[in-house]
Amino acid sequence: MKSTVAKPSVDRVFRAFADRTRLRILNLLRPGELCVCDLVRVLGSPQPKISRHLAYLRGAGLVTTRKDGLWIHYSLAPANSRFHQKLLECLSCCFTDVPELAKDAKRRAESCGTRNCCD
């Protein structure tokens, strides 16, 4: 079951994009959904910190959830406005200019494809 996404306010979306960890999370979700344990492993941050950032991203309408038993999987919310779409495009453009995003993507590909922490 997917959660519904409310249309976020412009200022809340900009605040969501203003945090480095939240940008990294959004970038990691571009290829598809992940659970918190995947994000913890790739980012090397504590689970409570990642969960707080995910809650903020959900509140901004940038992330949706899918519950599967005890696990919650996070994915990028589909763009519900031209503004939202342009911000996601901007994130795609930053990939080559922010080395940290490229390193995260590489770690995601290496660790999330080989094992599933939710099993």
Secondary structure, 3 states (H helix, E strand, C coil): CECCCCCCCHHHHHHHHCCHHHHHHHHHHCCCCEEHHHHHHHHCCCHHHHHHHHHHHHHCCCEEEEEECCEEEEEECCCCCHHHHHHHHHHHHHCCCCHHHHHHHHHHHHHHCCCCCCC
